[in-house]
Amino acid sequence: MTARTTGRRRVGPSAAVTEQDAAHLQRSIAALGDYAHVQVHARRVHLSIYTGDHDPIARATPLGSGHYGLSFHSHAGRWERLPVTGNLEFVARVLVQTLAPYLERPGFSDRNGGSGH
């Protein structure tokens, strides 16, 4: 039996990620503000970005040549790609600029968003 192809080529990550990559991205994010609570873990072929113990809010995927793509985890449960490619420092800046509300410390908006009455 011969394997068939459909003519569509799956484009995926070109390299595995390491814990050193995760630490580099985590430091880059923390350097941009009050983000010491943000954690980055090397998961399969992505750098998964967390603000707590729940699902990741974003992920960086290696594209080759030191460049990464950025995706966020939508409310519908799908990964949505952002039109971003660059090194880890650039990805960290774009992440903080575009997803800052999702990077807040868990419970931060609950404490500061209400009237307190």
Backbone hydrogen bonds in HBPLUS format (Angstrom, degrees):
<---DONOR---> <-ACCEPTOR-->    atom                        ^
c    i                          cat <-CA-CA->   ^        H-A-AA   ^      H-
h    n   atom  resd res      DA  || num        DHA   H-A  angle D-A-AA Bond
n    s   type  num  typ     dist DA aas  dist angle  dist       angle   num
A0014-SER N   A0062-PRO O   3.38 MM  48  6.21 150.2  2.47 124.9 132.3     1
A0021-ASP N   A0018-THR O   3.11 MM   3  5.15 120.6  2.48  95.0 108.9     2
A0022-ALA N   A0018-THR O   3.09 MM   4  6.47 156.3  2.14 145.7 152.2     3
A0023-ALA N   A0019-GLU O   2.86 MM   4  6.10 158.5  1.91 146.4 151.8     4
A0024-HIS N   A0020-GLN O   2.95 MM   4  6.11 154.4  2.02 144.2 151.2     5
A0025-LEU N   A0021-ASP O   2.98 MM   4  6.27 163.5  2.01 154.0 157.3     6
A0026-GLN N   A0022-ALA O   2.89 MM   4  6.08 160.5  1.93 151.0 157.1     7
A0027-ARG N   A0023-ALA O   2.93 MM   4  6.10 160.2  1.97 148.9 153.5     8
A0028-SER N   A0024-HIS O   2.98 MM   4  6.20 154.6  2.05 144.8 152.4     9
A0029-ILE N   A0025-LEU O   2.94 MM   4  6.19 153.2  2.01 151.4 157.7    10
A0030-ALA N   A0026-GLN O   2.98 MM   4  6.17 169.3  1.99 151.8 154.9    11
A0031-ALA N   A0027-ARG O   2.99 MM   4  6.09 144.7  2.12 145.0 153.6    12
A0032-LEU N   A0029-ILE O   3.01 MM   3  5.49 160.8  2.05 115.1 121.4    13
A0033-GLY N   A0030-ALA O   3.47 MM   3  5.95 167.2  2.49 116.8 116.2    14
A0035-TYR N   A0033-GLY O   2.88 MM   2  5.56 135.4  2.08 105.6  91.9    15
A0038-VAL N   A0035-TYR O   3.09 MM   3  5.43 156.7  2.14 110.7 117.7    16
A0039-GLN N   A0050-TYR O   2.89 MM  11  5.14 160.6  1.93 142.9 149.2    17
A0050-TYR N   A0039-GLN O   2.77 MM  11  5.14 171.5  1.78 160.2 163.2    18
A0041-HIS N   A0048-SER O   2.91 MM   7  5.29 157.8  1.96 149.6 156.5    19
A0048-SER N   A0041-HIS O   2.83 MM   7  5.29 149.1  1.93 168.9 159.5    20
A0043-ARG N   A0046-HIS O   2.86 MM   3  5.35 166.5  1.88 162.6 166.0    21
A0046-HIS N   A0043-ARG O   2.80 MM   3  5.35 170.0  1.81 142.2 145.5    22
A0047-LEU N   A0060-ALA O   2.81 MM  13  5.01 161.1  1.85 150.3 156.6    23
A0060-ALA N   A0047-LEU O   2.92 MM  13  5.01 153.7  1.99 134.2 141.5    24
A0049-ILE N   A0058-ALA O   2.86 MM   9  5.19 169.4  1.87 153.2 149.7    25
A0057-ILE N   A0049-ILE O   2.84 MM   8  5.95 151.5  1.92 166.1 174.5    26
A0073-HIS N   A0057-ILE O   2.99 MM  16  5.21 166.0  2.01 128.4 129.9    27
A0059-ARG N   A0071-SER O   2.93 MM  12  5.44 150.3  2.02 149.7 151.5    28
A0071-SER N   A0059-ARG O   2.98 MM  12  5.44 156.9  2.03 157.8 164.4    29
A0061-THR N   A0069-GLY O   2.96 MM   8  5.11 154.1  2.02 132.4 140.8    30
A0069-GLY N   A0061-THR O   2.80 MM   8  5.11 155.6  1.86 143.3 149.7    31
A0063-LEU N   A0067-HIS O   2.78 MM   4  5.46 172.1  1.78 149.5 146.9    32
A0067-HIS N   A0064-GLY O   3.03 MM   3  5.60 164.4  2.05 120.6 125.7    33
A0068-TYR N   A0086-GLY O   2.75 MM  18  5.45 147.9  1.85 140.1 146.7    34
A0086-GLY N   A0068-TYR O   3.13 MM  18  5.45 144.8  2.26 137.7 148.3    35
A0082-LEU N   A0070-LEU O   2.83 MM  12  5.64 166.7  1.85 162.1 158.6    36
A0072-PHE N   A0080-GLU O   2.94 MM   8  5.40 154.6  2.00 146.3 148.9    37
A0080-GLU N   A0072-PHE O   2.89 MM   8  5.40 170.7  1.89 160.1 161.7    38
A0074-SER N   A0078-ARG O   2.82 MM   4  5.45 161.5  1.85 175.4 169.0    39
A0077-GLY N   A0074-SER O   2.94 MM   3  5.33 162.5  1.97 114.0 118.5    40
A0084-VAL N   A0082-LEU O   2.72 MM   2  5.46 137.1  1.90 109.1  95.4    41
A0091-VAL N   A0087-ASN O   2.96 MM   4  6.24 165.7  1.98 160.0 164.5    42
A0092-ALA N   A0088-LEU O   2.92 MM   4  6.04 154.4  1.98 144.2 151.0    43
A0093-ARG N   A0089-GLU O   3.05 MM   4  6.35 157.8  2.10 146.3 151.5    44
A0094-VAL N   A0090-PHE O   2.99 MM   4  6.28 166.6  2.01 158.1 161.0    45
A0095-LEU N   A0091-VAL O   2.87 MM   4  5.98 159.8  1.92 148.9 155.2    46
A0096-VAL N   A0092-ALA O   3.00 MM   4  6.21 165.3  2.02 153.1 155.9    47
A0097-GLN N   A0093-ARG O   2.92 MM   4  6.10 158.2  1.97 148.8 155.6    48
A0098-THR N   A0094-VAL O   2.87 MM   4  5.93 159.7  1.91 154.5 158.7    49
A0099-LEU N   A0095-LEU O   2.84 MM   4  5.53 155.4  1.90 147.0 153.9    50
A0102-TYR N   A0099-LEU O   2.91 MM   3  5.49 133.0  2.14 118.7 131.2    51
A0103-LEU N   A0100-ALA O   2.95 MM   3  5.04 149.0  2.05 105.4 115.5    52
A0108-PHE N   A0105-ARG O   2.91 MM   3  5.28 162.4  1.94 139.1 139.9    53
A0111-ARG N   A0107-GLY O   3.14 MM   4  6.36 151.0  2.23 148.5 154.6    54
A0112-ASN N   A0108-PHE O   3.15 MM   4  6.34 148.4  2.25 146.1 155.0    55
A0113-GLY N   A0109-SER O   2.73 MM   4  5.14 134.1  1.94 140.1 146.0    56
